[in-house]
Amino acid sequence: MRALILLADHLDQHGSPIDYARRRALFTTSAVFVIPKDWQDLQRRLRSNHTPDIAHAQRWIFHALTGSPPHLAHPDIAPATPAQRQQYKRFRWRILPAEADLLTHTARTILDGLGIDEPVQWAPRLNAADMRRLRLPGPDPDSITVAKLHRTVPAGDFSIARVAQALNTTTAHAIYLLSQHPVDWSPPRFRHTQQTASRISQWRTWYEQDHRSLQDIADREGTSLATVRLALLKNDVPLRPSGSYPGRPRRR
């Protein structure tokens, strides 16, 4: 009760930078937030199998924009069974950084398109002295650093219970941390692919707008020429003839 009173007093005094009532009116009737092709293209680069259902991506954006649980979303994406709800919870803490970046960028683009100048998500920060006097049911969410979390999570498949045990905390705390700070748990060969996916936008800018060569980009990024070439081709970037750039005639 004391915690709820503190939260209510904080909101009365400071308000919220997000008009959640407006967002729920706008987005509860929507079933598509992320374009399926964008999601599928990202999955093709990040994962070899067990691609997450795109409905989870739609639920994630609805959840982020409205603050409402996904079962209140449009019926086409709302998880209807206990199994679907558990799968969505797992998706939230198993999400890869590149996936979280795409979904956050998509949510930001949706808000910008509607002229809504608000943060994508927000959480109030209560007074630390007041928080210390509360008897909370679990550990302080900020008691484990992001760096420690990332060091603890192994590559490949992992058990949330083992991660929690290694961090000396509860599974609920570990799930919260992974949801807020996604970890790249993919195997090494896909981890390299994920780094490439996160850099492709910059590579495209250097190549198309700054007219840098493929070798220049590879040298700047400390990667191979083949990696840069393949990444640009996979993202439908037309490659220039070797030794040329737009507006410069090719040598015989």
N, C-alpha and C positions, 0 to 999 in steps of 0.2 A: 504493500500500500504506500509506504514511504517513497519507494522508487517511482511509482506512478504519479504521486503528488509532485515530486521534483521535476519530472518530465513535463507535466501539465503546466507548472509554473514557468518553466523554461520557454515553452511554446507561447504562453500568454505574454511573456516579456519580449521575446525575440522574434516570434513568428517563424515561418518556414519560407525558404526561397522558392519552394515548389508549390504550385496550385494543384494539389492532387485531385481535387474534385473535378477540375477542368480536364485533367488527363484521363481520368476514368470515364468521363463522358465521351471523350474523343476516341479512346483506344479500345474500350471493352467490346465494341462491335467489329473490330478488325481481326482478321485471321492470318493476314500475311504482312510481315514486317521486313523480313530479310528475303531478298530475291533468291529463289532456289538455285539458280545457276551460280551465283556468287558463293553460296555455301558449298555446293558440290565441287566447284573448282578448288576451293580451299581444302576440302577433304581429300581430294585427289592428290594434292601435294603433301598433305600432312600424315595421312594414315594409309596403311596397306589393307586393312580390313576393319571390321566392326565400326563402320562409320555411324556416328550418332544420328538418330532420326532428326530430320529438319524440324519436326514439330517441337523438339526441345529448344532449338534456336529461337523459334517464334515465341515460345513460352518465356524464354529468358528475357527477350526484349520487352514483352508485355509486363513481366514482373518488374523489370528495371524502371520502366516508364511510369507505371501506375502505383507501384508499391503493393499491389494486390496479389494474393496467392494465385497461382495459375489456374486453379479450378474455377475461378471467376471469369476467366477469359472466354472468348468466343467458343462455342461448342466444338468447332472444327479443330481447335488446338488444346482445349482444356483437358487435362488428364482425367479420365472418367473412372478408372479402376485403381485399386490400391497398388497394383503392380506398376501402372503408368506413373503414379505419383512417386514411387520409390525410384523408378528409372530417371525421372527428372531430377530428384535430389542427388542421385549419383552423377548425373551429367553436370550439375553445378560445381561439384568439387573435383571432378575429373577433367574439367574444361582445360584446354591447352591455351597458353598465352596468345597465340595467333588467332584462335577462335574468339577469345574474349575481346581482343582488339577489333576484330571485324564486327562483332555484335555491338560493342560500345560505339564504334564509329557510325554504324547504321542507326542506332538510337539517336545519336547526336544529329545526324543528317535529317531524320524525321522531324525532330524538334525545330531545327533551323528552317526546314521547308514550310513549317506552320507559323514561323515568326515568333517562336516561344524562346525567350532568352532566359533559360533556367538551366541549372546543372542537370545532367542525366539522372543522377541519384544524389541523395543527401541523407545524412544522419546527424542528429543533434549531439553536441559535446557538452555533457553536464560538468558542473564544477567538481574538480578533483577532490576537494575537501569533503564535499557532501557525499561523493561516491565512497570514500574511505569509511564513512560511518554506516554504510549499508551492509547488511548480511546477504550477499548475493549467492545464488545457488551453484555458481561455477567459478572458474578462474577468470581473472581479468583478460579480456580478449587481446590486449596489447602486451601481455606478459611474455610472449614469445615473438622474437624478431622475425622479419621476413627472411633474412639471411639464414637463420637457424632452420626455419621451415624448409627452405629450398635445399639446404644441405642434407636434411633428414630423409626427404622423399627419394626413394631409389628409382632408377630408370626401369622402364617396362611396367608390367602389371604390379600392383602393390595392394596391401591390405590396409584399410583405414585404421583398423584396430592396432596394427603393428606400428604405424606412424604415430598414433596417439601414445602408445606405450613408450616409444623411443623419445618422445617429447615430454613424457611424464605428465600427461594431461588427459582429458576426456576425449572420447570420439566426437562429441558435439563440438568441442573447441577446435579439434583438428579439421573437421568439416567446414566450420566457419572460416578458419584461416585459409584453407585451400580455395574456398569460394571467393574470398576477397583478394587473394594474392595467388593467381594461378601458377602452377609449377609445370615446367616442361619435363614430364616424366617419360617422354617417348624414347625408344631405343636410339643409340648414337646415330645410325644412318638416317633416321627420320628427324632427329634433332637438327642435323645439318640442313635438311630440307626445310624445316620450320624457320630456321634463321634466314634462309634464302627467301622464304615467303614474306617474312617481315621486312626485307630490304628491297624487294622488287620494285616498289613504288619509287624509291630513291634512284635505283639503277635506271629505271625508265626515264626519269627526269634528266639524269646526266646524259643518257644516250640521245634522247629526242630533242631536248631543249638546249643542253650545253654542248651537244655534238661531240661528246667524248667517245673514244673508241672502246670496243669491248675489252681490249687489253688494258687500257687505262683504268677502266672500272674494276677489272679483276685485280690489278695491282693495288688500287686504293683500298679494296675490301679484303685483301689477303686471301683470295680464293683463285680458282682456276678459270681460264678463259672458257673452257667447256661448260662450267657451271653457269657463268653469266649468259653465255649464248643460249643454253637450253632453257634457262629461266625466262628470258625475254621471248623466246619462241613459244613457250607454253602459255605466255600471257598475251599472245597475238600481237607482238611488237614486230613490225616489218624491219628486217635487218638490211642495212646499207651494204653495197658492194665493198669489199675490202679496200681500204685506203682512200675512201671517199667520205663526204659528208654533204648534207643538203646544200645545194647551190654551188657545189664545186664540181667541175667536170671530171670525169674519170680519165685517168692516164691510160694511154695505149700500152 
